[in-house]
Amino acid sequence: MSFVLLSAVCSVLVSVLLKVARRFDIDVAQAVMWNYLAAAVLCALIWQTPLTSLTQPGTPWFALLGLAVVLPSLFLVLAASVRRAGMVRTDIAQRLSLLLSLLAAFFLFGERAGMMKLSGLALGLLAVLGILARPGREPVEKGARALPALLVVWVGFAAVDVMLKQIAAAGTPFAASLQISFTLAFIGMAAWQALRAWRGVAPVTWRNGAAGLLLGLLNFGNIIFYVSAHRALPSQPAVVFASMNIGVVALAALVGALGFGERLSWVNRAAIALAIGAIVLIALAPKGLPRLRTASGAPALALGVQRTALRAPLTPPGAQQTQETPKAQEAQEAHSS
């Protein structure tokens, strides 16, 4: 379970870095740009992913381009939410985005709903209401500013889930989809930063570059350690899923309370317990097979792993099996276990 712990630590450290960005005069938008350069380079070096699969018919370019826009935009909102609502509430809102993903699986991808999943969904929705509640001593004005950011984080990460499911259903390899999405996100952010620098709003600095590269290392570390956890425990995806999400919630609560003095009302604390209960129920629920078929006609199976809920072939049927290197194949298999 060491990989799960490392993944959770990386996830929480991302929030910590965003929390202290202003204190160290770091421009978050610039850091997010360099973050995607670092993540794209690490993806290419570690998984050695050829992008020839993206030339296949039926490649979901709409979803890939959507990821390239939504991911960096969501990162900026995440930073605002951490500042306004705190690490604890933001990280829990992020984890509870799986509720909306679950609803999408029921209504868009044809997954069958079971009693445990519906119970987890009900608990999770109560947890969301508790997390959105303003802590008792928080000023009303600050609470009003925090609420929209929390809602965007909740809905935004669910939208990322849905796009990843569409990409997986089309048969696009997981590593290739990350590689192209990270690269396009960097290009888009670089164009915006060039405009900001030209206007004199945010000149490029070494401080922002170093912070962005660290952010990218933590961001990709969260992914690679989570994938490694599934490789280490291939027969226990539910355990990995639940441990990861509960670990992030627990670590964020500890770091937020002890490291930054974040205050939580009894409603917020009750919401943490409800969120953990919802994660456990959803993780342990029997996986209902969706009635969805991939674009190539191959059946897609349900998963219970973070950020992807459909198993897709490593390469589209009929494609050359040499499209994925062994390292990339292992990564995709682990993510789909």
N, C-alpha and C positions, 0 to 999 in steps of 0.2 A: 504493500500500500504506500510505499515511499513515493512512487510516481504521482499518486493522487495528492499527497501532501505537497509535493513540489509544485504541482499544477495549481493547487489552491493558493499557495503562497505567492506564486507569480501573479495570479489574478488579483489578490488583495494588494500587492505591491504596486500594481498599475493604478489602483485607486489612491494609494498613498502618494504616489508621484503626482497625480493630478491634484490632490488635496494641497500639496505644498508648492505647487508651481508658482503661484503668485508671490509666495514668501521669498523664493529664490529668483524672482524676476524672469521667469520662463514664459515665453509666449506659447500658449498651448497649441494654437493652430500650426505654428512652425514645427513644434515638437511632433505633432501628429503626422505632418508631412514626412519628416525623417523616420518616424516610426514605420511607415509603410515601405520605405526604401530598405530599412533593415530587415523587416519581415519578408519582403520579396527575395532579398539576397539569401537569407537563411533558408527559405523554402527551396530555392534553387540548389543551394549547396548540400543540404542535408537529404532532401528527397530526390534530387537530380531528376526532376520531372520534365520529360519532353512534352511539348505543347501540341504535338501533331494531332492528338485526339480532338483538339478544338476546331480542326478543319473538317471534321466529320459532319454529314448532314444532320440536322436536328439539334446542333449545338445551341443551348439556350442563352443566346447572347443578350436577350432582354434582361434575364435574371442576373447574368454576369455583370452587365453594365449597371444594373440596379444596385448590386452589391458594391461596386466601385464608387457609387455616389452615396449610398446610405451608410456604409461603414465609417468613412471619415466624418460625415455629418453627425452620426450618432456618437462618435468619440468626443466631439465638441460639446454635445448636449450632456454626455456623461460627466465631463469635466465641470460643467455648470451645475449639474445636479449634486456632485460631490461637495462643491463649495456651498450650495444653498441648503441642501437637505441633509448633508453628512454622508459619510462612507457607509454606515450601517444600512440606512434606509435605501440608499442608491443600489448597493450590492444586492439587497433582498429584492428590490423591484426588478433588477436585471435577472435574477434567478427565477422569479415568478413569471417571467415572460413565457415560460414553458406552458402556462395555462392557456394563453392565446394560441400557442403553437398546437396544443392538444385540440383546441376547438377547430383549428384549421385542418388538423388531421381527420377529424370527424366529418366536417362539412365539405372540405375541398379535396381531400385525398382518399376518402372512403374508408377510413379506419373504423372498426366497430368499437363502440363504447361499452365498457364493462362496469360493474358496480364499483370496483376499487378505483378505477380511473375517475368515475363521476364523483365519488366521495372525495378523492384527492382534489379534484377541480373545485368542489364546493368549499373545502377547507382553504384552498389557495385563494379563492376569491375573497373570503373573509379576511385572510392575511393581507391581501392587497389593500382592503379598506383600512385595516389597522396601520399599515405602513404609511398610507397617505395621510393619516390623522396627524395633526400638528401636535408636537410635544407640548406639554402644559405650559412651560416657561418660555417657549419660543415666541418672539414678537409676531403679531398677526401679519404685519407687512412681509416679514421674512418667510412666514409659512405660505403666504399667497404666491410668492416668487418661487418657492420650492415645488409646489404642486404641479405646475405644467412640466417642469423638467423631469420629475419622477414619472409622470404619465408618458412622456415621450420615450423615456428609457424603457419603460414596460412594453409599450407598443412597438418601439423600434427594434428591439432585440427579437421580438416575435416575428416581425417582418423579415428580418435576416434569416430566421429559421425557415420561414415559408419559401424564400428564394433558394436556400440551400436544398430544400426538399425537391423543388422543381429541377434544380441542376442535377441532383442525384437521380431523379426519375428519368432524366434524359440520357443517363448513362455516362455523364461526364465524370472522369476521375476526380476524386476529392482534392488531391494535391495539385492537379492542373487548374482546378477552379480557384483554389486559393492563390496560386502563383499569378494568374492573370488578373484576379480581382485586386490583389495587393499592388501589382504593377500599375494598373489603371488608376487606382486610388492615389498612388504617389504622383502620377502624371497630372491628374486633376488638381491635387493640392499644390503641386509645384507651380502650375499656371496661376493659381490664385495668389500664392505667396509672391510670385514675381510681380504681379499687379500691385500687391500691398507694398512691396519694397520700392517699386517705381513711384508710388504715391507718397513714400516716406512714412507710411503707417507703422511698419514693422521690419526694420532692416535685418538681414540675415546675420546671425551671430553664432560664435562657437558654442556659447552656453546653450542656446536652443538646439543646436545640432547634437551636442552631447546628450542632452536630456531626451531628445527624440530617439537617438540610437539606443539608449537605455530602455526607453518605453517599448521600442520594437523588440528588443531582446526579451523583455518580460512578457510582452504580448505573444510572441512566438513560443516562448518557453511554456506558457499556459497551454498552448495547443499541443506541442510536441510531447510534453509530459503526460497530458491527458490521453493522447494516442498510445504512448508507451504503456500507460496503465491498462488500457484495453488489450494490448499485446501480451502483457504479463498475466492478465486474468481473462483469457478469451471466453471462458465459460460463465463468467459472472458479470455481464455488462450492467445489470441492475445495481449490483453492489458498487461498481465504479461510479456509475451515474449518481447514485444517492450520496455516496461518500464525498464526491467532489462538490456537489451543491451544498450539502450540509456543512462541509469543511469551510467553504467560502463564507457562508452565513456566520458560522461560529467565529472564524478568524476576524472577519470584518467587525463583528460586535466587540470582540476583545480589543482590537487595535483602535477602533473608533472611540470606545469608552475610555480605555486606559491611556492611549497615545494622544488623543485629541480632545478628550473631555466631552464627547458628544453626549447629550442628554436624551434619554428616551422616556416617554410616558409609560404607564402600565399598559396602555392600549398597544403601543409600539412593541413592548416586550412580549405581550400575548401574541402579537402578530408573528414574531420570530418563531415562537413555538408552533403556531399554526402552519407557518411556511415549512418548517422541518417535517411536520406530520404530512403535509400535502406532498412533499418531495418523496417521502418514504412510500406512501400509498401509490403514487404514480409509477415509481421505479419498480415496485414489487407486483404491480398489476399484470395479469397475463396479457401478452402482446397479441392483439387482434389483427389478423391479416387484412390489409386494406384491399379494396376491390380495384385498385389502380393498376394500370399497366404502363410500362415505360414507353417512350416515343418509338422505340424500336420493336415494341410488341412483347418484350420480355417482362415477366411478372416482377413487381417490386414488392419486397417484404418489409414488414414493420420493424423498426429498431427501437431501442430505448436509450439512446445515447445523446449527449449534449450536442446541440446545434445541427444535427442531421437525423431525420427520423425515417428515412427510406433507404433500404439497401439497393444499390444499383450495381451492375457489372463493372469490373475494373476498366474494361474497354467495351465499346458498343459491339454487339454481336456482328461477326463477320470482319471486324477490324483485326489488324495484325497484333498478336500478343506481345510483340516487341515494343509496343508503344509505351509501356511503363517499365521502368527499371525495377529490379527486385526491391530496392529500398522504397520506391513509391508504391509498389504493390503491397508491401507489408504495411505501409502507413494506411492505405485505403482499407485493407482487410481489417486492421485494428479498429479503425474508426467505424467500420460497419459491423463489428462483432456484437 
